[in-house]
């Protein structure tokens, strides 16, 4: 399981990317799934590793990254910790 600091390290870059997306008007902003995948890969984690840390299936995480579905509020909070 991830510590609070580790989860915080996941969500803070997402906030930065949101700010960057606002500055890059005219370019296609990253989707939540693209951001999640980029952050996961930047940390060298597999989908299975991250899914285990936030107590979801690898398939659920894959769907979030592909845009086929979005996490519920509880899972967004888990990602933000």
Residue frames relative to the residue before (quaternion, step in Angstrom):
aa qw qx qy qz dx dy dz
X 1.0000 0.0000 0.0000 0.0000 0.00 0.00 0.00
X 0.4793 -0.6735 0.4910 0.2748 3.55 -1.07 0.76
X 0.4353 -0.6456 0.5506 0.3010 3.52 -1.19 0.56
X 0.6802 -0.4735 0.3590 0.4292 3.57 -1.27 0.26
X 0.6583 0.5126 -0.3136 0.4533 3.59 0.97 -0.83
X 0.6437 0.5154 -0.3279 0.4609 3.58 1.00 -0.75
X 0.6696 0.4824 -0.3018 0.4773 3.57 0.92 -0.85
X 0.6087 0.5437 -0.3447 0.4637 3.57 1.10 -0.72
X 0.6267 0.5404 -0.3270 0.4565 3.57 1.09 -0.74
X 0.6201 0.5360 -0.3428 0.4590 3.59 1.17 -0.51
X 0.7572 0.4296 -0.2281 0.4359 3.57 0.74 -1.05
X 0.6001 0.5959 -0.3791 0.3755 3.63 0.97 -0.68
X 0.6608 0.4777 -0.3419 0.4672 3.64 0.89 -0.71
X 0.5764 0.5730 -0.3851 0.4372 3.61 1.12 -0.54
X 0.6346 0.5203 -0.3216 0.4723 3.57 1.02 -0.80
X 0.6387 0.5172 -0.3174 0.4731 3.56 1.00 -0.84
X 0.6621 0.5045 -0.3120 0.4579 3.58 0.91 -0.86
X 0.6080 0.5421 -0.3579 0.4565 3.58 1.03 -0.69
X 0.6511 0.5013 -0.3106 0.4778 3.56 0.97 -0.84
X 0.6441 0.5138 -0.3215 0.4667 3.59 0.99 -0.80
X 0.6277 0.5438 -0.3355 0.4447 3.56 0.98 -0.82
X 0.6406 0.5214 -0.3241 0.4613 3.57 1.01 -0.77
X 0.6789 0.4853 -0.2907 0.4681 3.58 1.04 -0.76
X 0.7061 0.4515 -0.2518 0.4839 3.57 1.15 -0.58
X 0.0494 0.8233 -0.5601 0.0777 3.56 0.89 0.90
X 0.7256 0.3833 -0.3076 0.4817 3.54 -1.00 0.83
X 0.6886 0.3784 -0.2731 0.5550 3.56 1.19 -0.44
X 0.5643 -0.6029 0.4396 0.3534 3.54 -1.16 0.56
X 0.3531 -0.7434 0.5202 0.2282 3.62 -0.64 1.04
X 0.5615 -0.5872 0.4613 0.3565 3.53 -1.20 0.51
X 0.4218 -0.6698 0.5465 0.2733 3.53 -1.14 0.68
X 0.6782 -0.4498 0.3694 0.4487 3.56 -1.28 0.21
X 0.6701 0.5189 -0.3004 0.4375 3.58 0.89 -0.95
X 0.6455 0.5129 -0.3154 0.4698 3.58 1.01 -0.82
X 0.6525 0.5054 -0.3113 0.4710 3.56 0.98 -0.81
X 0.6494 0.5223 -0.3158 0.4535 3.56 0.92 -0.93
X 0.6720 0.4954 -0.2967 0.4636 3.56 0.89 -0.93
X 0.6548 0.5159 -0.3163 0.4528 3.60 0.91 -0.87
X 0.6760 0.4851 -0.2969 0.4686 3.57 0.93 -0.86
X 0.6307 0.5266 -0.3318 0.4635 3.58 1.00 -0.80
X 0.6904 0.4768 -0.2796 0.4668 3.57 0.85 -0.96
X 0.6145 0.5584 -0.3450 0.4376 3.59 1.05 -0.73
X 0.7085 0.4224 -0.2513 0.5065 3.56 1.15 -0.58
X 0.4944 -0.6970 0.4017 0.3292 3.55 1.29 0.03
X 0.4681 0.6817 -0.4356 0.3555 3.57 1.21 0.46
X 0.3977 -0.6601 0.5761 0.2725 3.53 -1.18 0.63
X 0.6495 -0.4749 0.3918 0.4462 3.56 -1.26 0.20
X 0.6358 0.5474 -0.3261 0.4357 3.57 0.97 -0.87
X 0.6614 0.5146 -0.3110 0.4484 3.60 0.92 -0.88
X 0.6899 0.4604 -0.2908 0.4770 3.58 0.83 -0.93
X 0.6341 0.5393 -0.3319 0.4437 3.57 0.95 -0.86
X 0.6497 0.5129 -0.3129 0.4657 3.58 0.95 -0.85
X 0.6655 0.5270 -0.3026 0.4333 3.58 0.96 -0.87
X 0.7689 0.3044 -0.1893 0.5295 3.61 1.07 -0.59
X 0.4836 -0.7291 0.3839 0.2952 3.56 1.33 0.38
X 0.5211 0.5494 -0.4774 0.4458 3.55 0.80 1.12
X 0.5875 -0.5654 0.4270 0.3909 3.57 -1.24 0.19
X 0.6064 -0.5382 0.4318 0.3951 3.54 -1.24 0.43
X 0.6216 0.5577 -0.3359 0.4356 3.57 1.08 -0.75
X 0.6301 0.5224 -0.3340 0.4674 3.60 1.02 -0.78
X 0.6583 0.5021 -0.3083 0.4686 3.57 0.91 -0.91
X 0.6279 0.5369 -0.3254 0.4600 3.58 1.01 -0.81
X 0.6564 0.5048 -0.3082 0.4684 3.59 0.97 -0.83
X 0.6230 0.5248 -0.3456 0.4658 3.60 1.03 -0.73
X 0.6901 0.4926 -0.2832 0.4483 3.56 0.87 -0.98
X 0.7045 0.4549 -0.2672 0.4747 3.60 1.04 -0.73
X 0.4870 -0.6719 0.4270 0.3593 3.58 1.25 -0.33
X 0.4263 0.7106 -0.4580 0.3217 3.58 1.28 0.16
X 0.7754 -0.0192 0.0005 0.6311 3.57 1.24 -0.49
X 0.3196 -0.7205 0.5760 0.2167 3.55 -1.31 0.13
X 0.5488 -0.6180 0.4378 0.3539 3.59 -1.10 0.59
X 0.4804 -0.6292 0.5134 0.3313 3.55 -1.17 0.53
X 0.7454 -0.4275 0.2748 0.4314 3.54 -1.30 0.24
X 0.6386 0.5369 -0.3302 0.4415 3.58 0.94 -0.86
X 0.7021 0.4553 -0.2767 0.4723 3.59 0.93 -0.82
X 0.5818 0.5413 -0.3776 0.4752 3.59 1.12 -0.52
X 0.6374 0.5119 -0.3206 0.4785 3.57 0.99 -0.83
X 0.6415 0.5215 -0.3276 0.4575 3.60 0.94 -0.85
X 0.6583 0.4973 -0.3066 0.4747 3.60 1.01 -0.77
X 0.6926 0.5072 -0.2782 0.4308 3.58 1.05 -0.69
X 0.5955 0.5999 -0.3618 0.3931 3.59 1.18 -0.30
